[in-house]
Amino acid sequence: MPRVLLIEDDPAVRQGLELALTRQGHRVDAVGTGELGLERLRADRPDVVVLDLMLPGIDGFEVCRRIQAESLVPIIMLTARGDDVDMVAGLEAGADDYVVKPVQARVLEARIRAVLRRAGREQESAEQHGELTIDRAGLVVTKRGAGIGLTPTELRLLLELSATPGRVHSRQQLLESVWDHGYLGDSRLVDACVQRLRAKIEDDSATPVYVQTVRGFGYRFGPL
């Protein structure tokens, strides 16, 4: 039974989502503050976190950063309709996906299933790319022998790009293969994740060697 940690301060929204997700077969731990959410994260180790950005006390952005610093659990953020600035900030803070409020339970359930499915994917063999080693079976990435801590989405993006070095992937292709999004996807998910990935694997993210931009087309994996 997948374990969902729901952090949402609105009691009506929290209770409604808890009931809907429980009916879908999830074990839901629902709390109303970021402080309580971080405590439950450490105690219960959920499979996925559903996080509202606008929280009292520690806001959702800080909660997202703290979760990412200590765990690889996927994070789905809840964002207000049309609030692009907050959405981008949430993605840059480490969220793996987002759902727009007012939340439709069936959409959230689909996104949860998608991130859990992606987190469970495994591929075979280890590969060497320049100074970067990618162990697809163990889902471990190292650079010059030192481990690199990637979130599940960052790891999936790296696995997808590195599977075909030199091939250019459009943002839409990456949305479909990494996020399982079709027409519901948003290319900013890709761009934000690329920025975070570069910050971790590149010597200089301003002049990337591994995740390269092909202007007007998308991204490709090097070094070439």
N, C-alpha and C positions, 0 to 999 in steps of 0.2 A: 504494500500500500504506500504510494508516494507521500512523502511528508512535506507539507506546505507551511511555511511561516508567513503569515499575513500581517503586515504592519500598516494599519489604517486607523486614523483617529476618529473618523466619522462613524458613530455606533451603528447607524442604519446601514451604511455601505458595508461595514465590517461584518455585521450579522448576516446580511444578505449573501455576501460572497462566501462566508464560512459555510452557510447552509447549502448553497449551490455546489461548492466544491466537494463537500462531504458526500452529497448525493452522487457525485461523479466517481466516488471511490477514493478520494484523498483523505489523509489524516491531516486536519487543519489545526494549527495553533495560531490563534488570532489575538493580537495585542494592539494597544492604542497609542503607544509611544515608541520612539526610536530607542530609548534607554532599555525598555522592557524587551524590545526586539533583539537587541544585542545580547542581553542576558539569555534569552531563549535560544539564540543561535549557538551560543557556546555550550548550553546544556543539552540541547536536543539534536543538533546537527541535521537540519532539514535537508531535503533534496532540492528545494527551490524556494526562493524568497520573493514574495510579492510585496512591493514597497511603494507606499504613497510618498510623493516628494514633499508635500506640504504638511509637516508634522509639528506639533508643539515641542518645545525644548530642542533636542538635537534634530535638525531637519533631515529630510530624506537624502540630500546630497552628501551630508557628512556620514550618515548611516551607511550609505552605499560605499563610500571610501573606506570606512572602517571594516565593513564586511569583506571587501576586496583585499584588504591588507592582511587578513587572517584566515581567509577561506576561499575555496574555489567554487563555492555554491553559485549556481546561476541566479541572476537577479532580474526580475521583471518589474519595471517601475510603472506606477499609475500617474498619468500626467493629464492636466486640464486641456480641454479641446482648444487647439489653435495656439497653445503656449509653446511656441517653437524654441524660445530661448531656454526655458526650463528643460525641455526635452533634450536639446543638444547638451546642456550642462549635465544632465543625468547620465547620458551616454558616455560623456567624457569622464564622469566620475567612476564609471565601471559597470553600468547596467548592461545587460545582454540583450534586452528587448523592452518594449513598452506597449502599454494599452491605454487608449484615450478614454477619459471620463466623459459622460457617464459610462460606467463599465458594463458591458454585456457579458454575462457569465459564460456564454458559449464561446465567445472570442477569447476570454481569459483562459478557459480550459484548453482551447486549441493551442494557445501560445505556451502554456505549461507543458502540454504533451510534446510540443516541438522542442523546447529546450531540454527536456528530459531525454528525448530520443537522441538529440544531438550529443548530449553529454555521455550517452552510452555507446556511441559509435567507436569502434576500434579498427585500426588498419594494421597491416603487418610490416615488419622489418624496420631497421634503423637506417637512416640515410645521412650522408655527409654533404653539406653545402657550404663551401668555404670554411669558416670557423664555426659554423652552426651544425650541430648534430640533432637530428630529429628521430626519436624512437617512436615509431607509429604504434607498435604493440604495447609498449609501456606508457605511451602518452607522456613522454618526458622530452624536454628540449634543453640542450646545454650549449654553451658557447665557451670555447677554450676550456672545456671540462667543467665549467661552473653551471649549476642549474639555473634556469630562468623560470620564474613563477608567472605563468600565464593563466588568465581566466578561461573558463571553458569556451567562450566564444572566440577569444583571441587565439586559442589553440586550434579550434576548428578552422578559422580563417587561414592560419599558417599552414595547416595540413592540406587545405584545399589548394592554396596557391602553390605550395612546394611540390604537389603531386605532378605538376606539369611545368617545370622551370622554363621560362622564356615565353610561355603562352600568355596572351593578354586576356584577362577576365573582365567583362563589363560589370558594373555595379549591380545590374539586374541579375546577371548570372550568379554573382556571389550571394545576393539576397535569396535566391532560390535554392542554392546548394548549401549555404552555411546557416541561413536563418529559416529556411523552409517557407519563405514568403513568396507569394506571387504578386498579384496586383495590389495586395494590401501592404507591400513593403515600402520602405522609405530609404533612399540612397544615403541619407545621413547616418543611418546605422552603420553602413560600410565605412564611410569616411572617418567617423569617430573611432571605430574599432581599429582601423589602419593606423591612426595617430597613436593610439595606446600601444599597439603592437610594435611600431617603430621605436617608441621610447624605450622599449625593453630589449629589443634584439639588435638595434643598430648602434654603431659607435657614435654616429652623428645623425640624428633623425632628420636634420635639414638636408642632408645629402645621403639618402638611403641607398644601401647596397642590395638588401634582400627584398624589400617590398617597394617596388619602383612604380611611379606614376607614369602612365602613358596618356599624355594630355588629350582630352577629347574622347578617350576610349575606356580607360579603366586602370587596372593594376596588373603587374606581372611580377614573378618571383625571379630573383637572381641568386648569386652573382652570375652575370653573363660573360 
